Amino acid sequence: MDKTYRHGPYKAFKINDPKPRDIHKATVRDRLLHHAIYRILYPYFDPKFIFDSFSCRRSKGTHRAINRFRDYARKVSQNHTRTVWVLKCDIRKFFANIDHAILEDILRKRIGNEDVVMLLSRVIESFNTKGKLGVGLPLGNLTSQLLVNIYMNEFDHFLKRNLKIQYCVRYADDFVILHENKKYLENILPRISEFLESKLRLSLHPDKVFMRTIASGVDFLGWVHFPHHRVPRTSTRRRMLKNLANNPKAGSLASYQGLLSHGNTHKLQKEVVDRSKTDPARNRGL
């Protein structure tokens, strides 16, 4: 209330899930504030987000996102009787490149209380990507999950209102757009890239942008999607079997079975059960 609050330092550490990520953990004092902010701002902002944004939102998540993708593929293909093209994009170093000034300007437009904006600015400016002053949000803050959705909401509405795109699904920095015309997707890609760079100072990852048909298989959110089925990535399957062979805990088995229940994985589920029964000492070389 007297505006003396200052955010404390972070404790940095790395995780592999499976790719390496830098996590920054705030103190308990600051995390309490993050939760207080989130409890008030989430109900205010969530109705402003488009339906097809699925990351870090209640009643959303990856399973809802892949089901939405499946439903859109069926709709665009008219029940798989026509070819569907998918533009799949990924934003380069998403959290590390969120611009503080742009984010605070968005918050100022959406929130009419300058004291609230000032408090949010203290949280936002408590972290900077190494070598980039005024850029980046920490992986580890609860507030970061909400703030990136507020940031990318500008992009979501650009897709819906300016480009008039009907069939798109976004989960954090991954998004797909479905259309029956490949040329249409080729034409909108430069406009998407230009908006991200000019308005949000983000860029598409050049190695993770592709266009292909559903029939050829589309890798999205850990699953490879086809017209009538979906299966886990090969790398996911290998990692799963290796983990179970070396550490066949009942909890891990149940978790993997729950994951696999969301796809067409009857044979793989049987293999997972069989592998969990194998002597771990015989599988160290997997």
JODAKA-V553224 format. One record per pair of residues at least 24 apart in sequence whose C-alpha atoms are under 7 Angstrom apart, sorted by the first residue. I is the first residue (numbers start at 1). J is the second residue. D is the distance in Angstrom with one decimal. If there is no record, write none. Layout:
BEGIN
I_J_D + I_J_D
END
This chain:
BEGIN
6_122_6.6 + 7_122_6.4 + 7_123_6.2 + 7_126_6.0 + 23_138_6.9 + 23_139_5.1 + 23_140_5.6 + 24_138_5.7 + 24_139_6.0 + 24_140_5.4 + 25_140_5.5 + 34_142_6.1 + 34_143_5.7 + 35_142_6.9 + 38_143_6.2 + 42_146_7.0 + 49_153_6.1 + 50_156_6.9 + 52_168_6.8 + 52_169_5.1 + 52_170_6.3 + 53_169_6.4 + 53_170_5.0 + 53_171_6.0 + 54_170_6.3 + 54_171_5.2 + 55_171_4.8 + 55_172_5.4 + 56_145_6.3 + 62_221_6.8 + 65_169_6.8 + 69_169_6.6 + 72_167_6.3 + 76_179_6.5 + 76_180_6.6 + 80_227_6.5 + 83_180_6.1 + 83_213_6.8 + 84_178_6.7 + 84_179_5.9 + 84_180_4.8 + 84_213_5.5 + 84_214_6.0 + 85_178_5.8 + 85_179_5.4 + 85_180_5.7 + 85_181_6.7 + 85_182_5.9 + 85_211_6.7 + 85_212_5.5 + 85_213_4.4 + 85_214_6.6 + 86_176_6.5 + 86_177_5.7 + 86_178_4.6 + 86_179_6.6 + 86_211_5.5 + 86_212_5.5 + 86_213_5.9 + 86_214_7.0 + 87_176_5.5 + 87_177_5.1 + 87_178_6.5 + 87_185_6.5 + 87_210_6.0 + 87_211_4.6 + 87_212_7.0 + 88_175_6.0 + 88_176_4.5 + 88_177_6.7 + 88_209_5.6 + 88_210_5.5 + 88_211_6.3 + 89_174_5.9 + 89_175_5.5 + 89_176_6.4 + 89_204_6.8 + 89_208_6.0 + 89_209_4.6 + 89_210_6.8 + 90_173_5.6 + 90_174_4.7 + 90_175_6.6 + 90_204_5.8 + 90_205_5.6 + 90_208_5.7 + 90_209_6.5 + 91_173_5.2 + 91_174_6.8 + 91_202_7.0 + 91_203_5.8 + 91_204_4.4 + 91_205_5.4 + 92_203_5.8 + 92_204_5.5 + 92_205_4.6 + 94_173_6.2 + 95_136_5.7 + 95_137_5.4 + 95_138_7.0 + 96_129_5.7 + 96_135_6.8 + 96_136_4.2 + 96_137_6.0 + 97_135_5.7 + 97_136_5.0 + 97_202_6.5 + 98_135_5.6 + 98_136_4.7 + 98_137_6.4 + 99_134_6.4 + 99_135_4.7 + 99_136_6.4 + 99_201_6.9 + 100_124_6.7 + 100_134_5.4 + 100_135_5.6 + 102_200_6.9 + 103_151_6.0 + 229_264_5.9 + 230_263_5.4 + 230_264_5.8 + 231_263_5.8 + 231_264_5.9 + 231_265_6.5 + 241_272_6.3 + 241_275_6.6 + 242_286_6.0 + 244_275_6.4 + 244_276_5.2 + 245_275_5.6 + 245_276_5.7 + 245_278_6.4 + 245_280_5.2 + 245_283_6.0 + 246_280_4.7 + 246_283_6.5 + 246_284_6.6 + 247_280_6.7 + 248_276_4.8
END
